[in-house]
Amino acid sequence: MNAPATTAGTAPRTGPRPAPWTRHVRRTAAVLAALALWQLLAQFRVHLWLRFSQFPTVTETAREFARRLGTGAYWQDVSESLTRIVGGFALAAVLGVAVGTALARSALAFDLLGPLLEVLRPIPAIALVPVAILLFPSNEQGIVFITFAAAFFPVTVSTRHAVRALTPVWEEAVRTMGAGRWRVLWSVVLPGALPGILGGLSVGVGVSWICVISAEMISGEYGVGYRTWQDYTVLDYPGVFVGMATIGLLGRLTSTGVELLGRRLTRWLPRTADGPGPPAGARVRWRRARAVPGGSS
């Protein structure tokens, strides 16, 4: 008996799929368990190899978080950090996709830019803080530059590999119908490479948060990173944990935004049950089309 066929790129199912509410319960339980463990370790000042004697409890952190939500300084810091992330990441996304596509499709661009980028890529973006201080007239511009540098290389590398991985048959088929270079680029290359590009964007936005917070700690005047470091210098440990929680929530928010954008831009792709994808109705229509000989999505 032949094994049931599976869609390319989709792992075969090994058991019954859990109900959506079951997965939500498990995720919520995992978070609550971690918070309960934190509360116990901090409340009883556990001091083994790891020292929790200086840790604030969950309740102390929550009270401080609630207090700061009512202050203008907190929202100013959040606004400053978000503005830096959006500016630097947007610039990195546009230039990263453009440069990555050029490296993959142009031998001249690869010869001119490839060696330079490969030398610069291993340098951590946070190590560019002294360079940014020397180059830019204000700390604000320097922090945006650090954010840009952090996201640029993941987006560039993922775009280059995604474009190179495209099958030549697609491009040749479009060219036989008279399409020019730009039509091929916009109709075949970029849509085909879009899943890989979105993977680079997802990585880039996470790295951007790491570097923008570090840059704010070093040379910022406002921002979540700056405030977190100031709280540490005055031994305000609940404030430090509020800053850490804020960074995590903002990072999750921006990552979710990139994921939702990816879902919308790649609605034409079949999805696995666990991955991002179109609504269930769209998946059913795609499967029905695949089941009909000669059918297409």
DAFENTA-V395770 format. One record per run of one state. SS is the DSSP state (~ for helix, > for strand, _ for the rest). FROM is the first residue (numbers start at 1). TO is the last residue. If there is no record, write none. Layout:
ss=SS from=FROM to=TO
ss=SS from=FROM to=TO
//
This chain:
ss=_ from=1 to=19
ss=~ from=20 to=43
ss=_ from=44 to=46
ss=> from=47 to=47
ss=_ from=48 to=50
ss=> from=51 to=51
ss=_ from=52 to=57
ss=~ from=58 to=69
ss=_ from=70 to=71
ss=~ from=72 to=105
ss=_ from=106 to=106
ss=~ from=107 to=121
ss=_ from=122 to=124
ss=~ from=125 to=135
ss=_ from=136 to=138
ss=~ from=139 to=164
ss=_ from=165 to=167
ss=~ from=168 to=176
ss=_ from=177 to=180
ss=~ from=181 to=219
ss=_ from=220 to=223
ss=~ from=224 to=233
ss=_ from=234 to=236
ss=~ from=237 to=265
ss=_ from=266 to=279
ss=~ from=280 to=291
ss=_ from=292 to=297
//
